[in-house]
């Protein structure tokens, strides 16, 4: 779906943001893109959707350069930025003016999503609160049924019940033909939604792994179980000490995304070194 190879990009030639960055994103997955503020999450998304242009390397969407913004690419791609700007139209009028750009758009799905998100109809979008505007655009983005859906900080501005509904409808919209990319700094908003985590740090993609693999190879321990010498990373929490340890038995361990993100951006490469080893070798190294 998305193939990035040796990408260099920055807003100033003196300060490159990405150097030699490569990344593969496939259909049938919901990717969570995580990174510190200023790490370049939004910039990476803009390169993927063709709103930013690499200095070097390539960014392809279905084997076509994203930067060309070809009609065949744009009709199968939807990008929802963090800050939404809506026209002075009702939802029904917006559909009339916009839905035609997306061949697989479903009005039935849109109105079902709006009902679930409790977005009112019949008034102009500009009269909505910021949260209602955001929910309307999320519903429209999902109803467009594009193969590539890119959401930048979609939960910003949503209250807790709306975040729950957001996770529910996004999960229901995934299919084997769709690739969803969700960027956020609110890590816990994605814990029960994504199946693959991508972390950008220090101008690189430091992690691109399915959660199932992380759950089999790492143990996320709390309390006394966290106080062991083999821990890759430890931290304090309201629950007591927490840690990430090797998981030589492969017993499933629920992934703590926030703890994992903090570990990966702490400057200690021990977890990555362990994950990058073949499984049998990494298991042997902790026995």
C-alpha positions as CSV (number, residue, x, y, z in Angstrom):
1,X,0.0,0.0,0.0
2,X,2.5,2.6,1.2
3,X,6.2,2.2,0.4
4,X,8.7,4.7,1.6
5,X,12.3,4.3,0.6
6,X,15.4,6.3,1.7
7,X,13.3,9.4,2.2
8,X,15.0,12.7,3.1
9,X,12.9,15.7,4.0
10,X,13.0,18.9,6.0
11,X,11.6,22.4,6.1
12,X,15.2,23.8,6.0
13,X,18.1,22.4,4.1
14,X,20.3,23.0,7.2
15,X,18.0,21.0,9.5
16,X,16.7,17.8,7.9
17,X,13.8,16.2,9.7
18,X,14.1,12.8,8.1
19,X,17.2,11.1,6.7
20,X,17.2,7.9,4.8
21,X,13.8,6.9,6.2
22,X,12.1,3.7,5.0
23,X,8.7,2.3,5.9
24,X,6.1,-0.2,4.7
25,X,2.4,0.0,5.5
26,X,0.1,-2.7,4.3
27,X,-3.7,-3.1,3.8
28,X,-5.7,-4.9,6.5
29,X,-4.0,-3.0,9.4
30,X,-4.7,-0.1,11.7
31,X,-1.3,1.6,12.4
32,X,-0.7,3.8,15.4
33,X,1.9,6.4,14.6
34,X,3.6,7.6,17.8
35,X,6.3,10.2,18.4
36,X,7.2,13.1,20.6
37,X,6.0,16.6,19.8
38,X,8.1,17.8,16.9
39,X,9.3,14.3,15.9
40,X,7.7,14.7,12.5
41,X,4.5,12.7,12.7
42,X,2.4,15.2,10.8
43,X,5.2,15.8,8.3
44,X,5.5,12.1,7.6
45,X,1.7,11.9,7.1
46,X,1.9,14.8,4.6
47,X,4.6,13.0,2.7
48,X,2.4,9.9,2.5
49,X,-0.6,11.9,1.2
50,X,1.4,14.0,-1.2
51,X,1.2,17.3,0.6
52,X,4.9,17.4,1.2
53,X,7.7,16.6,-1.3
54,X,10.8,14.5,-0.4
55,X,14.2,16.0,-1.1
56,X,15.4,12.5,-2.0
57,X,14.0,9.0,-2.0
58,X,10.5,8.0,-2.8
59,X,7.0,7.7,-1.2
60,X,4.6,5.5,-3.2
61,X,0.9,4.8,-2.6
62,X,-0.1,1.7,-4.6
63,X,3.2,2.0,-6.6
64,X,2.3,5.6,-7.6
65,X,4.3,8.6,-6.3
66,X,2.2,10.3,-3.7
67,X,3.6,13.7,-4.6
68,X,2.0,13.5,-8.1
69,X,-1.5,13.5,-6.4
70,X,-3.0,11.7,-9.4
71,X,-6.9,11.5,-9.4
72,X,-6.7,7.7,-9.2
73,X,-4.7,8.1,-6.0
74,X,-6.8,10.9,-4.5
75,X,-10.1,9.2,-5.0
76,X,-8.9,6.3,-2.9
77,X,-7.2,8.3,-0.1
78,X,-8.6,10.4,2.6
79,X,-6.5,12.6,4.9
80,X,-8.1,14.2,8.0
81,X,-5.7,16.8,9.5
82,X,-5.6,17.6,13.2
83,X,-7.3,21.0,12.7
84,X,-10.5,20.7,10.7
85,X,-12.0,23.6,8.7
86,X,-15.7,23.1,7.7
87,X,-17.7,25.2,5.2
88,X,-21.0,26.9,6.0
89,X,-23.0,24.0,4.8
90,X,-25.3,21.5,6.4
91,X,-24.2,17.8,6.6
92,X,-26.6,17.1,3.7
93,X,-25.2,19.9,1.6
94,X,-21.6,18.9,2.3
95,X,-22.4,15.4,1.1
96,X,-23.9,16.7,-2.1
97,X,-20.8,18.8,-2.8
98,X,-18.0,16.4,-1.7
99,X,-19.1,12.8,-1.8
100,X,-18.7,12.6,-5.6
101,X,-15.0,12.7,-5.3
102,X,-15.0,9.3,-3.6
103,X,-16.5,6.5,-5.7
104,X,-17.2,4.1,-2.8
105,X,-18.8,6.8,-0.5
106,X,-21.8,5.5,1.5
107,X,-24.4,8.0,2.7
108,X,-26.0,5.2,4.7
109,X,-22.8,4.6,6.6
110,X,-22.2,8.3,7.2
111,X,-25.6,8.8,8.8
112,X,-25.1,5.7,10.9
113,X,-21.7,7.0,12.1
114,X,-23.2,10.4,12.9
115,X,-26.0,8.8,14.9
116,X,-23.5,6.8,16.9
117,X,-21.3,9.9,17.5
118,X,-24.5,11.9,18.4
119,X,-23.9,14.6,15.8
120,X,-27.0,16.6,15.0
121,X,-28.3,17.1,11.5
122,X,-30.0,20.1,9.8
123,X,-27.8,22.9,10.9
124,X,-24.6,24.4,9.3
125,X,-21.4,22.7,10.2
126,X,-19.9,26.1,11.2
127,X,-22.5,26.3,14.1
128,X,-21.2,23.0,15.5
129,X,-18.8,22.9,18.5
130,X,-15.2,22.0,17.6
131,X,-15.8,18.5,18.9
132,X,-18.9,18.1,16.8
133,X,-17.1,19.3,13.7
134,X,-14.3,16.8,14.4
135,X,-16.8,14.0,14.8
136,X,-18.6,14.9,11.6
137,X,-15.4,14.9,9.6
138,X,-14.3,11.6,11.2
139,X,-17.7,10.1,10.1
140,X,-17.3,11.4,6.6
141,X,-13.7,10.1,6.3
142,X,-14.8,6.6,7.3
143,X,-17.9,6.7,5.0
144,X,-15.7,7.6,2.0
145,X,-14.4,4.0,2.1
146,X,-11.0,4.8,0.7
147,X,-8.3,2.2,0.7
148,X,-6.0,4.5,2.6
149,X,-7.3,6.6,5.5
150,X,-4.9,8.9,7.4
151,X,-6.1,10.5,10.6
152,X,-3.9,13.1,12.4
153,X,-4.6,13.4,16.1
154,X,-8.3,12.5,15.5
155,X,-9.2,12.3,19.3
156,X,-8.1,15.8,20.1
157,X,-11.2,17.8,21.0
158,X,-13.3,14.7,21.8
159,X,-14.7,14.0,25.2
160,X,-14.3,10.5,26.8
161,X,-17.6,9.0,25.5
162,X,-16.8,10.3,22.0
163,X,-13.4,8.6,22.2
164,X,-15.1,5.3,23.1
165,X,-17.4,5.6,20.1
166,X,-14.5,6.7,17.8
167,X,-12.6,3.5,18.7
168,X,-15.8,1.4,18.1
169,X,-16.6,2.8,14.6
170,X,-13.0,2.9,13.4
171,X,-12.5,-0.8,14.4
172,X,-15.8,-1.7,12.5
173,X,-14.5,0.1,9.4
174,X,-11.3,-1.9,9.0
175,X,-11.3,-4.5,6.2
176,X,-8.6,-6.5,4.4
177,X,-8.6,-3.9,1.7
178,X,-8.1,-0.8,3.9
179,X,-5.0,0.7,5.5
180,X,-5.7,3.0,8.4
181,X,-2.9,5.3,9.9
182,X,-3.7,7.1,13.1
183,X,-1.2,9.6,14.5
184,X,-1.5,10.6,18.1
185,X,0.4,11.8,21.2
186,X,-2.4,10.5,23.4
187,X,-1.1,6.9,23.5
188,X,-3.8,5.4,25.6
189,X,-6.5,6.5,23.1
190,X,-5.2,3.8,20.7
191,X,-4.4,0.9,23.0
192,X,-7.5,-1.1,22.2
193,X,-7.7,0.0,18.6
194,X,-4.5,-0.4,16.7
195,X,-2.9,-3.7,15.7
196,X,0.5,-2.3,14.7
197,X,2.6,0.4,16.4
198,X,5.0,2.7,14.5
199,X,7.3,4.9,16.5
200,X,9.2,7.8,14.9
201,X,12.2,9.1,16.9
202,X,15.4,10.9,16.1
203,X,14.6,11.2,12.4
204,X,14.0,7.5,12.1
205,X,11.3,4.8,12.3
206,X,12.6,3.0,15.4
207,X,9.7,0.5,15.6
208,X,7.1,-1.0,13.2
209,X,5.7,-4.1,14.8
210,X,2.4,-5.8,15.3
211,X,1.1,-5.7,18.9
212,X,0.7,-9.5,18.9
213,X,4.4,-10.0,18.3
214,X,5.3,-7.4,21.0
215,X,2.9,-9.2,23.4
216,X,4.7,-12.5,22.8
217,X,8.3,-11.2,23.0
218,X,8.0,-8.7,25.8
219,X,6.5,-8.9,29.3
220,X,4.9,-5.8,30.8
221,X,5.2,-6.3,34.5
222,X,3.9,-4.4,37.5
223,X,4.8,-4.4,41.2
224,X,7.2,-7.1,42.5
225,X,7.3,-8.7,39.1
226,X,8.9,-5.5,37.7
227,X,11.8,-5.6,40.1
228,X,14.0,-8.0,38.3
229,X,17.6,-7.6,37.0
230,X,16.6,-8.6,33.4
231,X,14.3,-5.6,32.9
232,X,15.0,-3.5,29.7
233,X,13.2,-0.5,31.2
234,X,11.7,0.4,34.5
235,X,9.6,3.3,35.7
236,X,7.5,4.4,38.6
237,X,3.7,4.6,38.4
238,X,0.6,5.0,40.6
239,X,0.4,1.2,40.4
240,X,3.9,0.9,41.8
241,X,7.0,0.0,39.7
242,X,6.5,-1.0,36.1
243,X,8.9,-2.6,33.7
244,X,9.4,-4.2,30.4
245,X,11.2,-7.5,30.5
246,X,12.0,-10.3,28.0
247,X,9.4,-12.9,27.5
248,X,11.2,-16.2,26.8
249,X,8.2,-18.4,27.1
250,X,6.0,-16.4,24.7
251,X,3.1,-16.2,27.2
252,X,0.8,-13.4,26.1
253,X,1.4,-10.1,28.0
254,X,-0.8,-7.1,27.4
255,X,1.2,-4.3,25.7
256,X,1.4,-1.1,27.7
257,X,1.8,1.4,24.8
258,X,2.7,4.3,27.0
259,X,5.4,2.4,28.8
260,X,6.8,1.0,25.5
261,X,6.8,4.5,24.0
262,X,8.7,5.9,26.9
263,X,11.2,3.1,26.8
264,X,11.8,3.5,23.0
265,X,12.4,7.3,23.3
266,X,14.5,7.1,26.5
267,X,17.8,6.6,24.6
268,X,18.3,3.0,25.7
269,X,18.4,0.7,22.7
270,X,18.2,-2.6,24.7
271,X,14.6,-3.4,23.7
272,X,15.3,-2.7,20.0
273,X,18.4,-4.9,20.1
274,X,16.4,-7.7,21.6
275,X,13.5,-7.3,19.1
276,X,15.8,-7.2,16.2
277,X,17.4,-10.6,17.0
278,X,15.8,-13.8,15.6
279,X,13.3,-15.2,18.1
280,X,15.4,-18.2,19.0
281,X,18.5,-16.1,19.5
282,X,16.7,-13.6,21.7
283,X,15.2,-16.3,23.8
284,X,18.6,-17.9,24.3
285,X,20.2,-14.6,25.3
286,X,17.9,-14.3,28.3
287,X,18.3,-17.8,29.6
